[in-house]
Amino acid sequence: MNQVRVFLRALGLLVLLAACLAFPSFVHADTPNLNVEMIRGWVSQQIQPLLEIYRHLHSNPELSFEEVETAKYVADTLKQAGFEVTPEIGGHGLVALLKNGEGPTVMLRTDLDALPVTEKTELVYASKKTVQLPDGTTSGVMHACGHDIHMTNVIGTARFMAEHRDLWHGTLMIIGQPAEEKGAGAKAMLEAGLFEKFPKPDYALALHVDPNLPTGTIGYRSGYAMANVDSVDIYIKGIGGHGAHPDATVDPIVEAAQLILDLQTIVSREVNPTQPAVITVGAIHGGTKHNVIGQECHLQLTVRSYGEEVRKQLIEAIKRKAKAVALSYRAPEPTITVAEGTPSLFNDKKLTWRIVKTLNHALGDEQVVPIEPSMGGEDFSRYGIAGVPIFMFRLGSVDAARLARFSQLGQEPPSLHSPIFYPDAEACLSTGVTATTIALLELFQNKPEAE
């Protein structure tokens, strides 16, 4: 009996050895390229210069399609790191390439633009810049959406990859993209021949700061992560006249009020309850004086969805409701224009889980957390539509103690686009550069994916 046990144990060891030889190993602890402590050490040494870059970018924001100095600053910094940089792609967009032998091409994208928001953070490096807007008003300019963190993160990651070329092989392609806030920059770069003039990447990565995640944390979502964003303008027609004689008029403001209520039933009563959708009337403009019934009322809508079928359903229903209201008031038919904006962002499932598995191993499961999908928009999605597997992950940006204090006070933390939003930059960038570097090194391994 003992001889049989010994034989079976030996047979089991042989089977295990054969399995190890037959299948590639995916244990990252044995891969020197993913030495997390070495990466953390490098980031720790470089964090002060990176903070200086961040503060410079934060203090010198530029609006969409006006990112002249921002693009030049990023381009010059990447050139100094050894990248070959081509400017003026789709406006002030830039492409930076670092070729390092045979291997995959991996794209890392950052956005460049800021928002017309007057900063109220009271940081010593707060933006004091002002601009005159097209309507003649004056506004401050602020990186209220974290693009300054995104740019600094890419610069830090680029420097690491340039200094450690022995750890990877392939081509690192960095995109500095204009006009993300207008949802137009990715489209402009693609239409300028981004993937014809430069290598079409095998993978594309990006991150975005998250004001609700604590620093040190990475958030991820596989599949749909952000929404289609469409803008609808409805010009409701009426017959104007004296406010004392409404019977002789067709009041477009009353029509608008009726339509606003009718629009609320589209999502609640026409769209499948399992399909996310939003219709928001963001602005209404009508009338000139207390006692005058005007000729027209203008509604401005933002419409959000994920799938293309629901997207079309929402637009059709908005048009139908608007025409029906006009008909019921015996008013002229409204003018309706639809501007298709940012398409929904779909994180490639295989790519997402490959990166998440690597980050889990490197940072710990408690630091890499699933997040809910958002109805916000992101034109990083267009690179996915162009045929590149994409993954955008979230970067915790607010210290846990600060988040706890907001909770204790019964307050929500300042959202992105708020004049008082600011990240805890040092901890945020430390995690961001570490995570982005780990993700790139994983993709440059060019090894078969585990099923």
Secondary structure as GFF3:
##gff-version 3
##sequence-region A 1 451
A	DSSP	alpha_helix	2	22	.	.	.	ID=ss1
A	DSSP	three_ten_helix	28	30	.	.	.	ID=ss2
A	DSSP	three_ten_helix	32	34	.	.	.	ID=ss3
A	DSSP	alpha_helix	36	59	.	.	.	ID=ss4
A	DSSP	alpha_helix	68	80	.	.	.	ID=ss5
A	DSSP	beta_strand	84	86	.	.	.	ID=ss6
A	DSSP	beta_strand	94	100	.	.	.	ID=ss7
A	DSSP	beta_strand	105	111	.	.	.	ID=ss8
A	DSSP	beta_strand	130	132	.	.	.	ID=ss9
A	DSSP	beta_strand	138	140	.	.	.	ID=ss10
A	DSSP	alpha_helix	147	163	.	.	.	ID=ss11
A	DSSP	three_ten_helix	165	167	.	.	.	ID=ss12
A	DSSP	beta_strand	170	177	.	.	.	ID=ss13
A	DSSP	alpha_helix	185	191	.	.	.	ID=ss14
A	DSSP	alpha_helix	194	197	.	.	.	ID=ss15
A	DSSP	beta_strand	203	214	.	.	.	ID=ss16
A	DSSP	beta_strand	218	220	.	.	.	ID=ss17
A	DSSP	beta_strand	223	226	.	.	.	ID=ss18
A	DSSP	beta_strand	228	237	.	.	.	ID=ss19
A	DSSP	beta_strand	241	242	.	.	.	ID=ss20
A	DSSP	three_ten_helix	246	248	.	.	.	ID=ss21
A	DSSP	alpha_helix	252	269	.	.	.	ID=ss22
A	DSSP	beta_strand	277	286	.	.	.	ID=ss23
A	DSSP	beta_strand	292	293	.	.	.	ID=ss24
A	DSSP	beta_strand	296	305	.	.	.	ID=ss25
A	DSSP	alpha_helix	308	328	.	.	.	ID=ss26
A	DSSP	beta_strand	335	340	.	.	.	ID=ss27
A	DSSP	beta_strand	345	347	.	.	.	ID=ss28
A	DSSP	alpha_helix	349	363	.	.	.	ID=ss29
A	DSSP	three_ten_helix	365	367	.	.	.	ID=ss30
A	DSSP	beta_strand	368	370	.	.	.	ID=ss31
A	DSSP	alpha_helix	381	385	.	.	.	ID=ss32
A	DSSP	beta_strand	390	398	.	.	.	ID=ss33
A	DSSP	alpha_helix	400	408	.	.	.	ID=ss34
A	DSSP	alpha_helix	425	443	.	.	.	ID=ss35
###
